[in-house]
Amino acid sequence: MDTKKKLKAAEAAAFFNPEKAEEEKEKGNEKFKEGDFHAALKHYTEAIARDPNNHKLYSNRCAAFQKIGQMPAALEDCDKCIKLDPTFVKIYNRKGSIQFFLKEYHKCAETFQKVIDLEPVCILHAAQQHRLTARSRLFGVGFVGCTV
């Protein structure tokens, strides 16, 4: 029994390959940009198998799941990503969007509050850009970038 466990651990270690994971992620990104979300899912899943501790892979696969309407699977990937990196703001935006789509408004509000807690400067920056864009539309003035 001990030999089987060692063999299985050795096989898993041999399969683990962050470089191959990055290659699969890039292939997934290409397919995602082309709109082939099922193929993107395949590549992201392979990347995760090769580097299961890379939180960004779960975030990418979550986006692909969203595009094909697989919201429960997308939420699972959100939670896996958050478990690996609870400071990764982008995943909270994705999770909040999914919760909003599923009409889980209380959960959505809590999730977006986490975004504000993690990145208050980004929220201020986005609000300032929104105001400047609205002002430029109203007055025909060119867009001026945020200095925050």
N, C-alpha and C positions, 0 to 999 in steps of 0.2 A: 504494500500500500504506500509506503514511504517513497518508493522508487517512482510510482505513478505520479505522485504529487510533484516530485522534483522534475520529472520529465515535462509535466504540464507547465510548471513554472519556467522551465528553460524555453519551451516553445513560445510562451507568452512574451518572454524577454526578447526572443529573436524577432517576433512580430512587431514589437514596439519599435517605432522608427519615426522620430519627429520630422526628419527630412522628407520621407515618403508622405507623411501626413500633410506637410506643407504643399507638396506637389498635388495631392488630391484636393486640398482646399482651393488651390489656384484653378484646377480643372472645374471644381464646383462653382467658383466665382464666374468663370467664363460661361458655363451653362446657365447660371442664374441671370447674367446680363443678356443672354440670348432668349431668355424666357422659358427655357427648358427646365422647369423646377423639379420634375421627377428625376432627371439626370443629375441635377445639382444635389438633390437629396442623397443619391447613391454615392457621389463623391464625398460629400460631407460625412456620411456615415462611415465610409472607409477611413477617412482622416481621423475620425473619433476613435475607431478601433485601433489605429496605430499610435494615437497620442490622446488617451482618454482624460488627461489632466489639463488640456488646453481649453480654457473657458471660451475662447473666441470661436472655436469650432461648433460648440453648442449654440452659440448666438447665430452663427451663419445658418446652421440647420434649422433653427427656430424660424428664421426669416423664410426659408424655403417651405417649411410646413405651413406658415401663414399664407403664403401665395397659393397653395393648393387647398386651403380651407381646413387643414387638419389642426384645429385650434387646441384640442387636448394634448396632442403630441408636442405642439409648439410650447404650451405651458410647461410640460415636463422638461423640455430642454431649457426653458428659462430657469426653472428651479435648479437644474444641474449646474448651469452656468453660475448662478448666484452662489451656490454652495462652494464652487471652486474659487470665485472671486466676487465677494459681496460688495466691492467698491466699483464694479464695472457698470457705469451709469447707463450705457446703451441698452443693456438687457432689461433694465427697469422700464425704459421707454417702450420696449417691445412688449413686455409683460403687461404694462398698463393698457396698451392698445388692444391686446388680446382680451383682457378683462372687460374693457369697454365694449368690444364687439360682442362678447358673451353676455352683455348687460349685467355684469357683476360690478355695479357702480361703486359700492362701498370699498371693495377690494381695489378697484381701479384708483380711487382717490388715495388710498393708503400707499399704493405703489408709486403713484406720481409724487406723493409727498416725499418718498424716499429719494427721488430724483432731486427734488429741491434741497433736501438735507445734504445730499452728497455734492451737489454742484450749484450752490446758490448764485455764484458769479455767472454761470452759463445761463441761468434763468433770467438774470438781469440783462445780460448781453442780448439774449433772444428778444426780450421785451423792447429793448432800445432799438434793435434792428427793425422790429415790427413797426414801432412808432416812426422811425426815419423813412421806411418804405411807404407808409401811409401818407406821411407829410410830403414826400416827393411826388406821389400820385396826385395829391390835392393841389399842390402849388407848382407842379411841373419842374421841381428842382431835382438835380441829379442826386443819386444816393451817396450819402457820406457814411463811410465805415465807422463802426463802433471803436472807441478807444479804451474800453474796459479791459 
